[in-house]
Amino acid sequence: MSVKAFLSEYWRVILLVVFVTAAVAALFVPGGIIADDSLAGQADDAENETVDESLTNLQYGLGLDGGTRISAPVVGMTAENLEIDPEREAEVEQTLYEELELETGDALVRFDGESGLSTAEVFDDDVTEEEFAAALQEAGVDADEGDVRSGVTQDTRDEIIQTIEMKINEAGLSGGSVSQSSTVGGEYFIVVEVPDRTPSELRSLLSERGIVEVVAHHPDGEGGQANETVLEEDDFDTIDAATYNERTGHHVPVSIASNSAPEYQQRMIDLGFVDNPGQCDYENPEMEGQNYCLLTVVDGEVVDAHSMGADLAQTMGSGQWADDPTFIMGAPSQQEAQSLSINLQAGSLRAPLDFDRDQTFSLQPALADQFKTYSLFIGVLSVLTVSGMVYLRYTDVRVAAPMVVTALAEVVILLGFAALIRMPLDLSHVAGFIAVVGTGVDDLIIIADEVMSEGDVNSQRVFESRFRKAFWVIGAAAATTILAMSPLAVLSLGDLRGFAIITILGVLVGVLITRPAYGDILRLLMTDK
């Protein structure tokens, strides 16, 4: 048989080999087939960070790597279906801040273009529903206590999930995940799962709203000091990783958006910062009324105070700075600088999480390592058991050996896919892999039994006829399995979701790749013409 004829005749086997090769590359090639740049540029603390020298590119979830899962509701209340002119949204929002004495970021008025109505939200657990409704009425909005409900909107929850995902990625916590779950009563929880972190570490990351502001601390003209917010998170364009040098200490290099830079430059000139570079002693009471400090404020707390440098003041004074609007934001330590960089890059949490009602699950890494060892042992044991039973059933190496090899190839392909997409494997996924081995071998046994149902097969035409009958049975069973598992894969049902996803993927890989390849292998070994 020529090479062309062989390729045409046994292309399914070749396809299986290609997928297995790609899976092996995804598993063992350093960095994987697709480079992951999400952690590039992160500054690591040498005292706390270690290098993960795993033999594979697989990532593990809590059950196999240890870590913490925190589930917490969002703090806030919502008034919906409000008739607010879009041009008055900022005015209504400002009234809520004033009437309810809210901190920055604790109120939001959002217009829905589809319904033509607006939604107002307050993210402060000290505000009552009566006070919220009264503040809306003070803003000229027709609302009463009945229009206010506990909880926030889906848009707000989506923004929180997106922000936390970015915080996890920027912090270099690979394998973390963020999702949403709900109770029967309709209360929603944000579920954050991060391997290899203690509850206190994860809670510390999530408790920070990350609202970053640059505040100008300047003389008020009457012998005292005044504070004015001159930059907010929307004004920043690019944020680099935290860094350090002896001259400036710990800091984060940033650049300002081109539409905000001229206004910021002019404000620095108007407030006198350009004419008074280097004049900042924030903690010295004798400097009251003389300080020109730029304060880095995170969640309402001053984390750093520094003066404007002479070089920066010169370029601002000449008007050239706005053409290349870059500067550095100082921090007292590497940890603070890293946190500042993460908050700026990920953005602030739209609303805080209620840790008074959180649910926390934590697993120690040592126990997780035991689970990983047991999972490997069970996997090997299941393969050996299946191999033995298959051989006892057929006592024909031509039938049994390809069956075992094909089943293992299916697992390798799934592991490669998991490594490729950085799927954190957990105990539920391990159960799915074992189920895939079992159902896969079941299908292969159906093929072998059907093909050998009337004795040895010498004719390829007879083989093809019997194989098609078996494949119809396998296809129907696969469709039934996918339909049964789909609800578990879609709904937020915890570990059951991981089991369902691996099972569905295994069925698809089997029907589309491994089962047809096994048929070709069996035909090659058992037919003469």
N, C-alpha and C positions, 0 to 999 in steps of 0.2 A: 504494500500500500504506500502510495506517495505521501509526502509531507502534507501537500495541499488536501488530499483526500482524508488523511488522518485528522487534520484540523477541522475540516468540515464535518466529519463523522463524530468526533469526540470533543466538540467545542464546549460542552457543558463541564467536562472534566477540566479543561483549560481554564474556564471561568472560575471554577472552584480554586484552582491553584493560584490564580491571580489574586483572588480575594484573600486567601490565606497568607500569601506573600505580603500583601498590603497590610493585613492585620498584624503580622509579625513585625513589620517595619514600624507601625504605629505603637506597638508595645515596647520595642527595644531600642529604636533609634533615639539617641539623646535629643531631648526637646520635642520629639514627636515629628510626624510628617508635616503638620502645620505649626509654625512657630507661634508661641503664645507671648505676645508683647504686653499683655495687660499688667505684668509685674515689672516691666522694664523701667529702669530709672529710680526704683525705690531705694531709699536709704535705709540700711539695716543697722540696728543697734548690735554692735559686736558682742556685747555682754549677754544678750538675750536670744539672738538668732543663731540657728544652726543650719547646716546644709543637709538637705535630704538626699541621701545617696541611694535611693531605691533602685533595684535592678530593672524595674519596668517603669513605664510612664503612667501606670494606673494611679488613680487618686481614690482615697478611701473616705467614707463618711464616718459618722460617730461610732457605729457599731464595730468598725474595723480599725479605727485610728484614735478613738477617744475624742473627747471634746464636749461641747455644751450646746443644748437647744433651749432657747428661750422663746416663750409664746406670751405676748402681752397685747392688751387692747390699746387703742389710740386715745389719748386724752382729747376731749373736745365735745362740742355740741353744734347742731346745725339747724338753721332756719331755712326752709325751702319754699319754692314757688312764690318768691317775693317780686313785686313789681317795682323794679329799680331801673331808672334810666341809666344805660351804660356809661353816660358821661358823668353820672353822679357816684359811680362806684368808689372812686378815691375819696370823695367827700364823706360817704357813709362809713367807709373803713376808718377814716380818721376820727369820726365821731365815736365809733366803737372803742378805739384806743383811748380817747379822752374820757368818755363816760365810765368805762370799766377799768381804767388805769392799767392797761395791758402793757406787757413788754414787747419789744420788737419781734415781729413774726407771729404774734398770737391772735391775729385777726385776718380774715380773708373774705372778700366779696367777689364772687365769680358769676359772670353772665353766661347763660346757656343759649347759644344761637338758635338751636332747634326749637326749644319751647318758648323762647322770648322772655323767659323769667330768670331771676337771679337767685343765687344761694349765698347765704352768709354763714361763716363758721368762726367759732371762737375756740382757741386751744388753751384754755386755762381752767383747771379743775376747781378754782376758788370762785368762779362765776356761776351763779344760779340761773335757771331757765327764766325766772321772773326778771332778773337783772338784765339778761340778754335781750328779752323782748322789750323791756323799757328803754334800753339803749337804742334799739332799732326805731322805736317810736320817736325818740328824741331826734333821730336823724331824718325824720319825716317819712318813715316807711310804715305802711299799714301792716302791722304784725302784732300778734298777741302770744301768750304763753302756749297756746295750743299749736302754734306753728313751729315750735322749737322741739327738737328731739335730741336724745343723747346719741353720741357717735358722730363720725365725720363721713364725708361723701366718698364714693368709690374713686373719684379722681384724686382726692387727697391720699387715699391709701395707696393708689398706684404710684404716686410721686414718692411716698415714703419708701415703698419697696425698691424703686429704682435708685433712690439715694443710698439706702443701706447696701444694696448690691455694689454700688460704686465705692462706698467706704470700705467694704470687705476686700474688694479687688485692689484698691489703692493701698490698703494696709498689708497686702501680700498674704492674706489668709486664703490660700488655695483650697478648693473643695467646699467652700461655704455656699449656702443657699438661703434664699429668702422667699417666702411664700405667704399666702393668706389662707386662713381657715375661719370657719364660722360655726356657731353653736345652733342648736335647734331653735333657740329663742331669737336668732337673728343678730347676735352680737359677733363682731368680727375681731379677729386676732391677727397680728403680724407675727409670723413664725420665722425665727432666725436660727440657723444651724451652722456652726463653725467647728471643724475638727481641731483638736490639739489646743484648745483654749479653755481656761477655767471659767466658771460662772462670773466671777468678779471681773475678769479681763473683758469678757464679752459685754457684760452689763455696763462697764465703764465706756466702751466704744459706743454703745447704743444710747447711753444717757446724755451724751453731748448732742445738743441740737445742731451745733456747728455753725451758728450765725456769726459770721465774721464781719467786722466793721473797722474802718480806720477813722479815728476820731481826732480832730484837731483840738488840742488843749492849749488855749491862748489867753492872753490878758483881755479882760473885759472892758478896760478903760476906766474902771472905778477902783482899781487896787486889788481886784480879785481875778479869778480865772473862769473862763467859759469853755464849754465843750460843744463841738459841732461835728456831726457825722459828715465826712467828706467823701468816703468811698464805701460802697456796699458790694455784696457778692456779684451783682449783675454788672458792676463796673470793671471787673477783672476779665482779662482776655486769656492769657496763658499763665500757668503756675508750674514752676519746676519743683523737683524734689528738694527736700530739706538738705542743707549743706552747712559746712563750717570752714572758717579760716580765722587766723589769729587776729586779723585787723577788725573784722566785723562780728566775730563770734558765730553763734548758731543763727541761721536765717533761711528765708525762703525767697528766691528770686521770682518776681512776678512782672507782668506787663499789664497795662491798662488798655481797655477797649478804645479804639480811635475816636468814637463819638463821645467818650467821657473824659478823655485826656485833656482837651483844651479847657473845659470847665474846671477840672481839678487844678490845673496849672494856674489859672486865673485866681482861683480861690486862695491858693497858697500865697500868691502875690498880695491879694487884698488883705489877708489876715496877718501879714507881716513875717511869715516864715522865711521868705526869700531874703529879707533884710536882716534876719537874726539867725543865721545858721549856727548850729552847735550850742544853742542856748536852751538846754533842757536839763533840769534836775528835779524830776517829778516827785520824789519822796522828800525833798527838802522844803519845810514850811517857810524858810526865809526867802525862797524864790517865788512866793505867792505874788501873783500879778506881774511876773517877769518871764514865766516859762513859755517856751514855744515847743511843745512836745507833740509828736505824732503817736497816738496810742493805738496799739493793736488790741481790739476788744473781741473776745469770743464768748458768746452767750452772756453778754452783759458784764463780764469780768475783764479787767485789764491784765493782759498777759505780758505786755512789753511796752515800754515807753522810750522813745529815742528822738533825738533832734534831727533836723534836716542837715545833711552833709553839705559842705561848702561847694563841692563840685555840682551836686544836684541843684543847689540854690542858684548857682551861676547859670546853668542851662535853662532853668525855669525862668529866671529873670530875663534872659535873652529871647525867650519864646521858642527855643529850639527843642526843649524836652518833649513837647507834644508830638514831634515828628518821630521820636523813638521813645515812647513812654514806658520806660522800665525803671524799677528800683527794687530794693530788698526790704522784706519785713522781718524784723528781728524777733528772737525768742530766747528765753533764759536757759533753755536746755535742748538737747537733741530730741528728747521725747516731745516737748512742747512744739518744736519746729516741725517734727514729723506729723503731729496731730493737726497743726495749722495747715500744712500742705494738703493733708487728706481732706480737711473740711473745705478748703478752697476748691479743690478739684472735684469733690463729690457734690458740693452744694450743701445747704442746710436742710435738716429734716423739716418738712412742712409742719409737722405737729409732733409733740413728744409722746413717748410710750408710757403707759401707766404701769410702773414696776411694782406698785402696791398690790396689783392683782395678776402678776405674772406667774407663769408655770415654767419651772426650770427642770431640765433633765441633763445630768452630767455623767460621763463615763470616763474613768481613769485610763490613760494610755496603756498601762500594764495589763489591765483586764481586756482591753481592746486587742492587744497583741495575742492574748490567749484565744480570743474569738477568731482572729485571723488564722492562727495555727490550726484550730479545730476545723475551720471552714476548708482549708487546704486538705486536711486529712479526710474529711467527709467527701470532698470532691474526688480525690484519688480512689477512695474506697468505693464510691458509686461507679466509677469507670471500671475498676477491676471486677466488681460484682456483675455489672452488665455484660462485660466481655466474657466472663465465665459462663453466664447463663446463655448467651448467644452461641457460644461454642458447643455447649451441651445440647442445645436445641438442634443444631445443624450438623455438627461434627464434620464440617467442610470448611477448610480454611479459606477457600475461594469466596464463600458467602460471608463468613463471620469476620474475617480480618478487614475487608473494605467497609463493613458495617460499623465497626468500632472506630476505624480511622475517620470515616465520614462524620460520625457523631462528635468526635473530638475536634475536627475541623470546624464544625458549627460553633463550638464553644470558643475556639480561638478567634473566629471572625467576630463574635459578639464582644469578646474582651478587647480586641483591637478597636472596635467601634467605640467602646466605652473610653478607651485611652485617647482616641482621636478627638472626641467631643468633651473631654475632661469631666466625665460623669463620675461623681463621688460614689463608689461602690459601698453598699451597706449589707447587713445580714439579709435583708429582704431580697437584694439582688442575687446573693449567693443561693438562696432558695429558688429563685427564678432560674439560675443556671442549672441547678440539679433537676428541676422540672423539665427544662429544655432537653437535657440528656435523656431523660426517661421518655418523653413524648417523641423525641427524634428517633430513638431506637424502636419505639413502637411502630412508627411509620415505616422504617426500614424493614422491620419484620413483616409488615403487611406486603411490602413489595416482594420480599424474598419468598414468602409463602404463596403469593399469587403466581409468581413466575415459575415456581417449582411444584405447583399444585398437581400436575399430571406427569411428574417425572422430569428427567433431564431435558433441557432445551438445546437443540442444535441449530435451529433455524432462527435467524434474526427477525424474520417476519412474525413468527409465532411469539418470540420474546416481546416484540413491540406491542403486539395485541394484548398480551397479558399485562405488560407494564402500564399501558394506558388505563386498563380497568382498575389496577391498584391505585394509580395516580388520581383517578376521579374520587376514590374513597378518601385518600389523603387530603385532597383539596377540600372536600366537604367537611372533614373533621377540622381542618385548619380554619375554615371560615367560621365554624361553630365556636372554636376556641377564641378567635379574635373578637367575635360578637360578645361572648361571655365576659371577656377580660376588659373590654373597652370602657365600661363604666368605672371600673377600678382604676384604670389608667388616667381617666379624665378628672374624676372627683378627688378632692383633697382628703384622702383617707389614710394618711400617714404611710407606714411601711408597706401597706397593701399596694400602693401605687407603684413602688419600685419593683415588686414581684410581678405585677401585671405588665409593666413596660418591658421587662426582660423576656417574659413569656411570649408576648406579642412579637417582639423583634426576632426571637428564636424561631417562631412559627413561620414568619415571613422569609427569613434566611433559609429555612429548611425547604419550603415549598418552591422558592425561586432559584435556589442555588444547590444545596446539598443533596436533596432527594433526586433531582434529575441527574446530577453527577454520579450518584450511587448507581442509578439505572444504567448509565453508560459503562461504568466500571464492571458491573455484573454482566452486561452484554458482552464486553470484551473478553471476560474470563470464562464464560459459560457457553458461548456460541462459536461455531466453526465457520459459518457462512451466512 
